[in-house]
């Protein structure tokens, strides 16, 4: 269970990195499309006029489905793994994910919240990484060695 916890925590880190990469890819595509004289028409039917729009779809589906499911699984595994502090760290990850989704959705109406969406992503990555580090190897469950009788 400890390994499952660690893998899920690091998977959240990887998915947050995918979020940043897919959004950057889409943003670069939009900027290039507009710089070349393109226009954005949200009412238009058919495929997006630039291929990098796929980045927005990846960002949306990953953020709305994949990351929340993995964060919820991390919390469930945390209860089973009995890692000291593991439930607390998994709960913080889940709270940050809920906040992230909320900021992402509200950021379309209040763009200042989109700024906080980016800042919260860094916090989410950090806490998930911390959870993974604390669940593995040297940092977790290390017992102090007895020095009684050692010359």
C-alpha positions as CSV (number, residue, x, y, z in Angstrom):
1,X,0.0,0.0,0.0
2,X,2.9,2.3,0.7
3,X,4.1,1.9,-2.9
4,X,0.6,2.5,-4.2
5,X,0.3,5.7,-2.2
6,X,3.7,6.9,-3.4
7,X,2.8,6.1,-7.1
8,X,-0.5,8.0,-6.8
9,X,1.2,11.0,-5.2
10,X,3.8,11.1,-8.0
11,X,1.2,10.5,-10.6
12,X,-0.5,13.7,-9.5
13,X,2.8,15.5,-9.9
14,X,3.0,14.1,-13.5
15,X,-0.6,15.1,-14.3
16,X,0.0,18.6,-13.0
17,X,3.1,18.8,-15.2
18,X,0.9,17.6,-18.1
19,X,-1.6,20.4,-17.2
20,X,1.1,23.1,-17.5
21,X,2.5,21.6,-20.7
22,X,-0.8,21.2,-22.5
23,X,-1.9,24.8,-21.5
24,X,1.4,26.2,-22.7
25,X,1.1,24.4,-26.0
26,X,-2.4,25.7,-26.5
27,X,-1.4,29.2,-25.5
28,X,1.5,29.2,-28.0
29,X,-0.8,27.9,-30.7
30,X,-3.4,30.6,-30.1
31,X,-0.8,33.3,-30.0
32,X,0.7,32.1,-33.3
33,X,-2.7,31.7,-34.9
34,X,-3.7,35.3,-34.0
35,X,-0.3,36.7,-35.0
36,X,-0.7,35.2,-38.4
37,X,-4.1,37.1,-38.8
38,X,-6.4,34.4,-37.6
39,X,-9.6,35.2,-35.6
40,X,-11.3,33.3,-32.8
41,X,-15.0,32.7,-33.3
42,X,-16.5,30.7,-30.4
43,X,-19.7,30.2,-32.3
44,X,-18.0,28.6,-35.3
45,X,-18.8,24.9,-36.0
46,X,-16.2,22.3,-36.9
47,X,-12.7,21.6,-35.8
48,X,-10.6,24.2,-34.2
49,X,-8.6,26.3,-36.7
50,X,-5.2,25.4,-35.1
51,X,-4.1,22.0,-34.0
52,X,-2.7,23.2,-30.6
53,X,-6.3,23.6,-29.4
54,X,-6.0,20.0,-28.5
55,X,-4.0,21.3,-25.5
56,X,-7.1,23.0,-24.2
57,X,-9.0,19.7,-24.4
58,X,-6.2,17.8,-22.6
59,X,-6.0,20.5,-20.0
60,X,-9.8,20.4,-19.4
61,X,-10.3,16.7,-19.2
62,X,-7.2,16.0,-17.2
63,X,-8.1,18.7,-14.7
64,X,-11.7,17.9,-14.4
65,X,-11.5,14.1,-14.4
66,X,-8.1,12.5,-14.1
67,X,-6.5,14.5,-11.3
68,X,-9.6,14.5,-9.1
69,X,-10.0,10.7,-9.5
70,X,-6.3,10.1,-8.6
71,X,-6.5,12.5,-5.7
72,X,-9.6,10.7,-4.3
73,X,-7.8,7.4,-4.8
74,X,-4.8,8.7,-2.9
75,X,-7.0,9.6,0.1
76,X,-8.6,6.1,0.1
77,X,-5.2,4.4,-0.1
78,X,-3.9,6.7,2.6
79,X,-6.4,5.3,5.0
80,X,-5.4,1.7,4.1
81,X,-1.6,2.3,4.0
82,X,-1.4,3.6,7.6
83,X,1.5,6.0,6.6
84,X,2.2,8.4,9.5
85,X,0.8,11.8,8.3
86,X,-0.3,10.2,5.0
87,X,-4.0,10.8,5.5
88,X,-3.3,14.5,6.3
89,X,-1.1,15.0,3.2
90,X,-3.6,13.2,1.0
91,X,-6.5,15.3,2.4
92,X,-4.5,18.5,1.7
93,X,-3.9,17.3,-1.9
94,X,-7.6,16.6,-2.3
95,X,-8.5,20.1,-0.9
96,X,-6.0,21.7,-3.3
97,X,-7.5,19.8,-6.2
98,X,-11.0,20.9,-5.3
99,X,-9.7,24.5,-5.0
100,X,-7.9,24.1,-8.4
101,X,-11.0,22.9,-10.2
102,X,-13.0,25.8,-8.6
103,X,-10.4,28.4,-9.6
104,X,-10.2,27.0,-13.1
105,X,-14.0,27.1,-13.6
106,X,-14.4,30.6,-12.0
107,X,-11.3,31.9,-13.8
108,X,-13.3,32.1,-17.0
109,X,-15.5,34.8,-15.4
110,X,-13.1,36.4,-13.1
111,X,-9.7,36.3,-14.8
112,X,-7.8,37.3,-11.6
113,X,-8.7,33.8,-10.3
114,X,-7.0,32.3,-13.3
115,X,-3.8,33.7,-11.9
116,X,-4.5,32.0,-8.6
117,X,-5.2,28.8,-10.6
118,X,-1.6,28.8,-11.7
119,X,-0.2,29.5,-8.2
120,X,-2.4,26.8,-6.7
121,X,-1.0,24.3,-9.3
122,X,2.5,24.9,-8.0
123,X,1.2,24.3,-4.4
124,X,-0.6,21.1,-5.5
125,X,2.5,19.8,-7.2
126,X,4.6,20.6,-4.1
127,X,2.2,18.9,-1.6
128,X,1.8,15.8,-3.9
129,X,5.6,15.6,-4.2
130,X,6.0,16.0,-0.4
131,X,3.4,13.2,0.1
132,X,5.3,10.9,-2.2
133,X,8.6,11.6,-0.6
134,X,7.3,11.1,2.9
135,X,5.8,7.8,2.0
136,X,8.9,6.2,0.7
137,X,12.2,4.8,1.7
138,X,14.4,6.8,4.0
139,X,11.9,9.4,5.1
140,X,9.0,7.1,6.2
141,X,9.0,4.5,8.9
142,X,12.6,4.6,9.7
143,X,13.3,3.3,13.1
144,X,16.0,4.7,15.3
145,X,18.8,2.2,15.7
146,X,19.7,1.2,19.2
147,X,23.2,2.1,20.3
148,X,23.0,0.2,23.5
149,X,26.0,-2.1,23.8
150,X,27.9,-0.5,20.9
151,X,31.5,0.4,21.7
